[in-house]
Amino acid sequence: MDETSALPPHDPEQTPIYHTVVRFLGALAVLNLGGIIALAILGRPIPDILVALGSGSLGALAGVLVPNPGGQNR
């Protein structure tokens, strides 16, 4: 029998890098939203790159948090 077949299945959601990525993307989205609100209050134009950064961080966060189709880990 192979040594790796005796190991329990690995859950990627329990790794420190997973939690770090989720925290980083969440913080980026919140800071981005705060920057957009601050610029809007000051009456300054909101750069397109700021909107793109926020959209990208939210999309990446959704991609990380949504479970794999079929419930299997890749």
C-alpha positions as CSV (number, residue, x, y, z in Angstrom):
1,M,0.0,0.0,0.0
2,D,1.2,3.5,-0.8
3,E,2.2,5.7,2.2
4,T,0.0,8.6,1.0
5,S,-3.2,6.5,0.8
6,A,-3.1,5.9,4.5
7,L,-3.2,9.6,5.3
8,P,-6.5,11.3,6.0
9,P,-7.9,13.6,3.3
10,H,-6.4,17.1,3.3
11,D,-8.8,20.0,3.8
12,P,-7.4,23.1,2.0
13,E,-9.6,25.3,4.2
14,Q,-7.6,24.4,7.3
15,T,-4.2,25.7,5.9
16,P,-2.7,29.0,7.1
17,I,-2.2,30.2,3.6
18,Y,-6.0,29.8,2.9
19,H,-6.8,32.0,5.9
20,T,-4.2,34.5,4.9
21,V,-5.5,34.9,1.4
22,V,-9.1,35.3,2.6
23,R,-8.1,37.9,5.1
24,F,-5.9,39.8,2.6
25,L,-8.6,39.8,-0.1
26,G,-11.3,40.9,2.4
27,A,-9.1,43.7,3.8
28,L,-8.3,44.8,0.2
29,A,-12.1,45.0,-0.6
30,V,-12.9,46.9,2.6
31,L,-10.0,49.4,2.2
32,N,-11.0,49.9,-1.5
33,L,-14.6,50.6,-0.6
34,G,-13.4,53.1,2.1
35,G,-11.3,54.8,-0.5
36,I,-14.1,55.1,-3.0
37,I,-16.4,56.5,-0.3
38,A,-13.8,59.0,0.9
39,L,-13.2,60.2,-2.7
40,A,-17.0,60.5,-3.3
41,I,-17.4,62.6,-0.1
42,L,-14.5,64.9,-1.1
43,G,-16.2,65.3,-4.5
44,R,-13.2,64.0,-6.4
45,P,-13.5,61.7,-9.4
46,I,-13.1,58.0,-8.7
47,P,-10.3,56.4,-10.8
48,D,-11.3,53.4,-12.9
49,I,-8.3,51.5,-11.5
50,L,-9.8,51.8,-8.0
51,V,-13.1,50.3,-9.2
52,A,-11.3,47.5,-11.1
53,L,-9.2,46.7,-8.1
54,G,-12.3,46.4,-5.9
55,S,-14.1,44.3,-8.4
56,G,-11.1,42.0,-8.8
57,S,-10.6,41.5,-5.1
58,L,-14.3,40.7,-4.6
59,G,-14.2,38.3,-7.5
60,A,-11.1,36.6,-6.2
61,L,-12.6,36.3,-2.7
62,A,-15.8,34.8,-4.2
63,G,-13.7,32.3,-6.2
64,V,-11.8,31.3,-3.1
65,L,-14.8,30.9,-0.8
66,V,-17.2,29.1,-3.2
67,P,-16.9,25.3,-2.9
68,N,-15.7,23.2,-5.8
69,P,-18.4,21.7,-8.0
70,G,-19.2,18.2,-6.9
71,G,-17.8,18.8,-3.4
72,Q,-14.4,17.3,-4.3
73,N,-11.1,19.0,-3.7
74,R,-8.8,19.5,-6.7
